[in-house]
Amino acid sequence: MVTIKLYVEGGGDSNDLRTRCRRGFAELLRKVGLEGRMPRIVACGSRGNAYQDFRTAISQAGADEFPVLLVDSEAPVGQVSDSWNHLRTKDGWERPADAAEEHAHLMVQCMEAWFLSDKDCLAVFYGQGFYANALPQRSDIENVPKADVLDALRNATRHTRTKGEYRKGTHSFDLLARIDPERVRGASPHADRFFATLIRKANERP
């Protein structure tokens, strides 16, 4: 079987947050249907670190290894299969010689946009005081600017009794473990491509 190594943006410089990041992604991918064929998840901290770690990994990958880069797009993206072009235009990141289009994936426009696809999960997680009307009511979550996503989450959670205002890291990875991946896939074409790629590669033989 192919061994997938997923290099994700997230976790900062804290060992605790990196553990939370790995745990959140692992639980989400388990629910996608990858239990028993789970990728090895590497929480890289910054976007730049994720790209550099991925570059090293793909230059050293064997025939039975499939490195994957997953970062926030930070901005609108064109076609779903155009990740490397977006990363080159926005960040100046060139596609490594050994990388194909399927090696790069984007959370559009940020990971928190995925949470907007599962408002029921947000309501249960935050409980009393959660204000769902502060969240964007549109279904095309990839077109909500990153700043608007984060502002909406803070506004919706500001008066919650137990959790308090949304905090990146502290809340984000717990939410990642709880959201319904099928709702994410239905609302985000880029997320659907990401999950579909992992499922396909997990079933391949080198």
C-alpha positions in Angstrom: 0.0 0.0 0.0 1.1 3.6 -0.6 2.1 5.5 2.5 0.7 9.0 2.5 2.5 11.8 4.4 0.4 14.9 4.9 2.3 18.1 5.5 -0.2 20.6 7.0 -0.1 24.2 7.9 -1.0 24.5 11.6 0.2 24.0 15.2 2.5 26.9 15.5 5.6 26.4 17.6 3.9 24.7 20.5 4.2 20.9 20.9 0.7 20.9 22.5 -0.9 22.7 19.5 0.9 20.5 17.0 -0.5 17.4 18.9 -4.0 19.0 18.7 -3.5 19.7 15.0 -2.5 16.1 14.2 -5.4 14.8 16.3 -7.9 17.1 14.7 -6.9 16.1 11.2 -6.7 12.4 12.1 -10.2 12.3 13.4 -11.6 14.2 10.4 -9.8 11.8 8.0 -11.0 8.8 10.0 -14.6 9.9 9.4 -13.9 10.4 5.7 -13.2 6.7 5.5 -9.5 6.4 5.9 -9.4 4.4 9.2 -6.9 1.6 8.8 -5.2 3.5 6.0 -4.5 6.8 7.8 -1.9 9.2 6.4 1.0 10.2 8.6 0.1 13.8 9.6 2.9 16.3 10.0 1.9 19.6 11.7 4.4 22.0 10.2 3.5 25.3 11.9 3.6 28.1 9.3 2.6 27.9 5.6 6.3 28.4 4.6 7.4 25.6 6.9 4.8 23.3 5.4 6.0 24.0 1.9 9.7 23.6 2.8 9.0 20.3 4.6 7.0 19.1 1.7 9.8 20.0 -0.8 12.2 18.0 1.2 9.8 15.0 1.5 9.0 14.8 -2.2 12.6 15.0 -3.2 13.3 11.9 -1.0 10.0 10.0 -1.5 10.2 6.4 -2.6 7.8 4.7 -5.0 5.6 3.7 -2.1 5.4 7.2 -0.6 3.0 10.0 -1.5 3.7 13.3 0.2 0.8 15.8 0.2 0.9 19.6 0.9 -2.2 21.2 2.6 -2.2 24.9 3.3 -4.7 27.8 3.5 -5.1 29.6 0.2 -5.4 32.9 2.0 -7.3 34.3 -1.1 -9.8 33.3 -3.7 -8.7 30.4 -6.0 -9.6 29.8 -9.6 -10.0 26.3 -10.9 -10.1 23.4 -8.4 -7.1 21.7 -10.1 -5.0 24.8 -10.1 -3.3 24.7 -6.7 0.3 25.1 -7.8 -0.5 28.0 -10.1 -2.2 29.7 -7.1 0.7 29.1 -4.8 3.2 30.4 -7.4 1.2 33.5 -8.0 0.5 34.3 -4.3 3.6 33.0 -2.6 6.2 32.6 -5.3 6.3 28.9 -4.6 7.4 26.8 -7.5 6.2 23.3 -8.0 9.0 20.9 -7.3 10.2 18.8 -10.2 8.9 15.6 -8.7 5.5 17.1 -7.7 2.3 16.6 -9.7 -0.9 18.7 -9.3 -2.4 16.1 -7.0 0.4 16.7 -4.5 -0.8 20.2 -3.5 -4.2 21.0 -1.9 -5.8 24.2 -0.5 -8.1 25.0 2.3 -10.1 27.9 0.7 -9.7 30.5 1.8 -8.7 29.1 5.2 -9.3 26.1 7.4 -12.0 27.9 9.4 -14.1 28.2 6.2 -14.7 24.4 6.6 -16.5 25.1 9.9 -19.1 27.3 8.2 -20.3 24.1 6.4 -21.4 22.6 9.7 -23.2 25.2 11.7 -24.9 22.5 13.7 -21.5 21.3 15.0 -20.6 24.9 15.9 -23.9 25.4 17.8 -23.3 22.2 19.8 -19.7 22.9 20.5 -20.2 26.4 21.8 -23.6 25.9 23.4 -25.5 28.6 25.2 -24.9 32.1 23.8 -23.9 31.0 20.3 -25.3 33.4 17.8 -25.7 31.5 14.5 -27.0 34.6 12.6 -23.6 36.2 12.8 -22.3 33.6 10.4 -22.4 34.0 6.6 -25.6 32.5 5.3 -24.2 31.8 1.9 -23.4 28.2 0.9 -20.3 29.0 -1.3 -17.9 29.1 1.7 -14.8 29.3 -0.6 -15.9 32.8 -1.7 -16.1 34.2 1.8 -12.9 36.3 2.5 -10.7 34.9 5.2 -11.0 38.0 7.4 -14.8 37.8 7.1 -14.7 34.1 8.2 -12.7 34.8 11.3 -14.7 37.9 12.2 -18.0 36.0 11.8 -16.7 33.2 14.1 -15.6 35.6 16.7 -18.9 37.5 16.6 -21.0 34.3 16.7 -19.1 33.0 19.8 -18.4 36.2 21.7 -21.1 35.6 24.3 -21.0 31.9 24.7 -21.0 30.8 28.3 -18.5 27.9 28.4 -16.1 28.3 25.5 -16.0 32.0 25.0 -14.9 33.7 21.8 -13.4 31.6 19.0 -9.7 31.1 19.4 -7.5 29.8 16.6 -5.5 26.8 17.8 -7.3 26.3 21.1 -10.8 25.8 19.4 -9.9 25.2 15.8 -8.5 21.7 16.1 -11.2 20.5 18.5 -13.8 21.7 15.9 -11.8 20.1 13.1 -12.2 16.7 14.8 -16.0 17.3 15.2 -17.2 18.7 11.9 -19.0 16.4 9.3 -16.6 15.9 6.4 -19.5 15.2 4.1 -20.8 18.7 4.7 -17.4 20.1 4.1 -17.1 18.2 0.8 -20.5 19.4 -0.3 -19.6 23.1 0.4 -16.0 23.2 -0.7 -14.9 21.8 -4.1 -11.2 22.0 -3.0 -11.9 20.0 0.1 -13.8 17.4 -1.9 -10.7 17.1 -4.2 -8.4 16.8 -1.2 -10.4 14.0 0.4 -11.0 12.2 -2.9 -7.2 12.2 -3.6 -6.4 10.8 -0.2 -9.0 8.0 -0.5 -7.8 7.1 -4.0 -4.1 7.1 -3.1 -4.7 5.1 0.1 -6.2 2.3 -2.1 -3.4 2.3 -4.6 -0.5 -0.1 -4.7 3.0 1.2 -5.6 
